[in-house]
Amino acid sequence: MSTRKLLSTTHSHQIPLFVRNSIQSVQNFTTPPFIPKCPSILATNVIKSYFEKGLIVEARTLFDEMPERDVVAWTAMINGYTSCSNHTRAWMVFREMMNEELEPNAYTISSVLKACKGMKRLSYGRLVHGLAVKQGLDGFIYVDNALMDMYATCCVSMHDACMVFHGIQFHAKNEVSWTTLIAGYTHQDNGYGALRVFQQMLSEGVELNPFSFSIAVRACTSIGLHTFGEQMHTAVIKHGFESNLPVMNSILDMYCRCGCFSEANRYFYEMHQRDLITWNTLIAGYERSDPIESLYIFSMMLSEGFNPNCFTFPSIFAACATLAFLNCGQQIHGTIIQRGLDGNLALSNALIDMYSKCGNIADSRQVFRGMSHRDLVSWTSMMIGYGTHGYGQEAIELFEEMVRSGIRPDRVVFMAVLSACSHAGLVDEGLRYFKVMVDGYNISPDQEIYGCVVDLLGRAGRVEEAFELIQSMPFKPDESVWGPFLGACKAHRFRNLGKLAALKILDLKPNMAGTYVMLSNIYAADGKWGEFARLRKLMKRMGSKKETGRSWVEVGNLVYSFVVGNEVDSKIDGVYQVLEILIDHMKETGYVPDLDYLMDDLEDGT
């Protein structure tokens, strides 16, 4: 059949009525003309997209090339910088905008308040608050919520944040307002205040959300009372949030931080869903109380197919440091390098600390020198490492290098330097840095700083000077001051002052068994056997025992633990053979042990 014949052939099929009606309606419908968006709106959307992808330079370049920039474009830049934690640049853009004499809107104010919070610049925040009042924008709920958040972060108290909260009309307050106030109290370590606000939130019938519960659980954690936490756990179940993973992780963290590890374990294994935060929470919790268990949980996590992140490794390094598991720490260090995480600042700081505590100060130094960027923690960790290994001069040189680099030392840095000087016997240098801290940096010494200086003087035998310093303190000394002073009195045989120090410590902490032992030994050395016997009877009556000393040694990838008086270990015969050799060496060198203070009664476990 030809093509022409095909085309000329007619087939009469009637078009259904509903199809004809549809075609007619389309013909009668007039579509509105296409109205393109103005270039400013399109450019602003692209700027937002750049910031979401982390392309900060490209966002700024496009913004600078815009011929017309309205308040929305400026706000996008401020919010973009803030979302990337570049708060200083966000503030600079806001200043540029004000110089252009553009009036900010409510979104601009809330965004720049986040920048003030990030910089922790209360003065800037107050200026923005004043501008918001002047422009009549302080009634917008997201502006008020941002103001509360800024004041809670930047102020030393919650007074200003509460003023803003109480100034919001009752019907305008939303769950964000309440949660922001609870979070503010929690971040200021005022758990009771946070729970009071949460209780008020419940009583006023405000709709609860998972975030408000997570913050309230964290408030229980800051108090350290697991009974409140258990009540909060019950409330979570009652309101139907027991399957919300962030809330579940908060409850797990609460049990760990309150030391309720049986509850934490049970809750962990009852969880139907777990993420990496869940595992990190349990690992970090056990790292503080049972580092071996922490490493075991880490191995469990790996076996279940979870990949550790930058928040997992610091806890593992801390566990290795506590146990002096150098080989294990080195293996995990290799894993970090393989994954390209060796440039992470927090991990590098943890490595410095781990290698130092495992006795490998050379690798600590190598990690420190290999860092492309260092913060105050990096310098402080390295100084502490030098100090504990007796490298006082190196710690001093590192301090001076840090100051030249433009980093301002804080109280912890000076503690590290003073401790390093104390361990190395650099008394005059330590006293000079103490004076520099007070006069040069206007840092008031606290109990721990005074304790460092007392230790510095006491180790050098300048016990009377240490006592004069204690008497001149502007506040009542605590055990962190009397403790090193007691040690100095014991080492240099200042028995009367040692007796005074021991009694002061027992007044502050009457259950410290070690202090009872030391005081009883002072009485024994003075021949006051009646006082000696009285104290030992008192210790027995209290059930007070000095904490048993424990040592670890790593041999052939195995870690052996030793306790004083232990005779059941499989390697104990070899240990005692080595001990006999060491005793013979001590006798050959003419060492005479000091028996005056070795009155510890093993029967008492002291």
C-alpha angles and dihedrals in degrees: 000000000000123000091241091054091048092052094046094052111103125210114190109214115162115230111238116252096240091054092051090049091050092051091048092051091051091051092050094047114096112207116215115251117264110260112196119218116253116259092248093061093046092048091049091053090050090050090054090049091050092053092048088056093045094249095140098158092050091050092053093046092053091046091053091050094054110110092206124030120187128191091270091059092048091048090050089056094047093046091045094054090046093050088054090050090246092132098158092057090047089056092048091052089050090053090050089052093051090049087056086058093237116152113236121229128217093273090053092052094048091048095050091046088059088054091051089051091049091051091042089226106152093180091058091048092052090051091053090047090054091049090050091053091047092051092045093243099122092091094066109103096224090051091051092047090050090049091052091049092049095048092045090054101040102037127076090227137032094241098106094041090052090049090057091045094051090047091062113095113251096242091048096056112102133187089271090060093053094042091049090055092047090048091050093055091045094051089051089054091247098132094163091055091049092051091048090056091046090051090050089049090055094046093051092052097242113169109258124220134190093259093056089052092048091053092046091051089051088053088057088052092054090054091050094219110128091193089072088045092053090051089051089049089055091049090051090055092045092054094046100248097119091106094051105107099209090051091047090051090051091053091049090050090049093054091047095049092047089054094245096136097157089057091043091052093047092047092047093054091045092056110108091199129040133176133185091275089059092055093043090052094054093043091051091046094053092041088071097047110020112015093180090058088048091058090047091054089048090056090048090052091053092048090055091056101256117142114220118236137199090286094053100053099057090060091048092049090049090052091049089049093051092050095037089235095163096165092052091048091050092052092052089047087057090051090054091052091049090053093048094244097121090103092061109117098214092048092049090052090050090050092052089053095044096050091046094051090046089057097253102119092159092065090045088056091046092053091046094050091046094057115110091201129026130190131194091276091056093054093042094050091051092048091050089050092052090047097051090050093051096252096134096154092052090051090053092049090049090051091053091047090052093051091049089053089061100254114135114224120234133202093279092054091053090049088054092050094046091048091049091051090048094053092046096045093243094145101158092046090050093051089049092054090047088057091045090053093053101036103027102038100023092231113154112222116242130200094281093050091050088048090055092051092047089051090047092054095037096053089053091053094251091129096148091055089050090052091049089052091052091051091051095052113122091225137037110282118238133204092285087068101035092045098065089038090056090050091051091049090051093048095047098035100246092152100171093050089043090054090051092049093048092051090049091052092048089051089055098038111015094180098060102121094189091060091051089052093050094046092048090050090052089053090049092050088052090050092246094138094163092060089043092055093044092056093046091051089048090053091051091049091051092046087233117161130179111246110262117248117239132190133193130203127184116217124169095347090307124109119217121198124207130192128192109270094012112152103161101074116115091233096044095109091058090047093055091046090056090045091055090051090051091049090052090051090050091052091048091054090051097247113166114199120229104241098173092090100032096095096120111142108223088197088067091049091244 
